[in-house]
Amino acid sequence: MIMKTLRKTLWVSLALGMAFVFFACSQQQTSPNTQKKQFIDSLISEMTVEEKIGQMTLLTSGWSQTGPTMNDNYMEMIRKGQCGNVFNALTVDYNRKLQKIAVEETRLGIPLLFGYDVIHGFKTIFPIPLAESCSWDTTMIRKTARLASKEASASGVTWTFNPMVDISRDPRWGRIAEGAGEDPFLASAIAKAKVKGHQGGDLSDSQTLAACVKHMAAYGAPIAGRDYNTVDMSKRRFKEVYMPPYKAAVEADVASMMTSFNELFGIPATGSHYLLTELLRDQWNYKGMVVTDYTSIPEMIDHGYARDEKHAAELALNAGVDMDMQGASYHEYLKKSLEEGKVTEKQLNKAVRRVLGMKYDLGLFEDPYRYLDNEREDRIIHSQEMMEHALESAKESVVLLKNDAHRGSKVLPLSKDIGSIALVGPLADNQREHLGAWHASGTDSLVTTVRKGLEKEFPNTAIRYAQGCDFTGNDKSGFDQALANAQRSDVVVMAVGEKHTQSGEAASRSDIGLPGVQLDLVKEMVATGKPVVVMVMAGRPMTLPWIDENVPAILNTWHLGTRAGDAVADILSGQTNPSGKLTSTFPRNVGQIPIYYSHKKTGRPYDPNDGYTSRYLDVPNSPLYPFGYGLSYTTFEYSNMQVDKEKIGFGEPLTVTVNIKNTGDRKGEEVVQLYTRDMVGSVTRPVKELKGFRKIALEPGQERRVQFNVSSDDLRFYTADMEYQAEPGKFKVFVGTSSADVMEKSFELVGK
Ligand code: BGC
């Protein structure tokens, strides 16, 4: 009762304060930022140390956990003001219950943040992020983030732990599924699109979410591709390759950032003053909030960086961490550290200010229940808009890897009049696995299976389904039925790949071929002599050398989400022409990893005929499928590439133009890619770096001239002195359909 009275008194005084500020504002034009500052200042001045630490604490509701649960008494902690933020709490009814405790039963009534991993959809699931990146369509990707926010916010979520922008050049790492592939330029564009999509123009809009870019930093480069493993790289590589997407998210005003589990430069990221203060705050001027990853504060003990949990909490706060996710280390120890002078109240205030700032921006002080509307929840979840976008985004994510002729004609697309299809494989009649890694609260019962999709798209065709085998294990007892179906059908369509748990967090693999006996099943199908289409449905690039050599048609569809079956059926029939391009290199075998297009040339560049060059004895250097690669049912011809100058000065644009013609007989989309190469530098430069891309649609026979501008800004890198600038000299510029299939011109950067 006393607490309630105190809380009420405070709110009244804050409300009066606000009214005064508002009045003063109308008189003297107080800026919204000043109003926010004044509100937060007065709130902080009322807070006890315990309440401050409470605001710096984030605990899981225990509904769906992504790691060990350390506190199951979180409701009691909310009531005591010891836990100001909750994640994995869902539904309007449940979150209202929790919000009511925070608002009505705590002394100050500060509302809770509700966090959740809305990575590629909430209940309606869109393609996994790696798949969607293959669309190279930032407008579409932004829309995906907007709709995911709309659906999740309708269920009481206010904050998403997305986007994950970690560059990865190692498909053994299961979390490659969550990112945008290997390239910093493309990944930065996608990072921006996602932040803007989630946050919209106004965080207080109840249909938007606060975003959280993760995982700072370089989490995608664990040694040997094993999740959580040590990361060790040069600062130059970190800054040029791994850092840009985080920076892009900061430039897009991301509301929060998550630290990573790994160490970098010998220090766990969660305790890294360099990452969280020098880089983030001092150099990038980042104003948002920093939260740890799940229990990564106490994990600093295992890292061998903190003596004990109290020390770990001090290291985290001193490095620049504002909020402790699930460690409860701030809760347990910060007060003592403060009494001992190991941390200061000023540091607490800084952290609390950022947390409260986020709540303020979300509009929670104005109305703590603004995201909690039952009618909206019923109306938005799985609405037509969501389901339609799930189909559109899925279709755009598919990459056609191969489409050769079988007995004189191309295998794909399949004729709508085809008499019979043998449909085979563990993903052919499966719902759940299409949701992919990190599928939030995805509803598997609504997923369209490949089987359903084909039955709808080919109503006059006999669809003969047999699973053939499971994802894992050695059981081949289903092969006979699949074989019998194949022998009496016109074509074999296979849906093979990974379960959703075979990629994502804690799902690294040392062998990234098809698991179980799936490859044996493919071989049996090919041996029938029937035309075979293999759809690889997985969360990572896989090694597919046998399939590439022996199967005429291959689609890499990834995990496509709720409308997976409809999307692939549209592509198989040619209703949709595939336009995806790979954003991560497909190796021939695991031994080639890490493999990526923007490698250095070396002093002994690859020469297959010279043994003393940089090469393998048993495999070519080239990948199976390069970055930027993807076919279409039509063909595109590039011609007449031109640069408008031979020399440019600093700040002066170079215009690069090229003609692209659709030389086939159906409409198609092409991702035109521009790369540059700095021929000589104060440090060596990669053989190619992506600097531009454009996705264009062309009718059959249509030709378009596409233009790119390149300036010295695009040619910057970290020089020998670690200055971020361009160096004068000779460059090459390439335009093409993939990183390995380009036309080229030269130019020179002069001056300075
Ligand atoms: C993951 C994060 C995620 C968090 C909360 C962690 O295990 O690494 O990406 O946001 O859990 O679910």
Residues whose N, C-alpha, C, O or C-beta is under 5 A from the ligand:
A	BS01	BGC	T66 D117 F161 D293 Y294
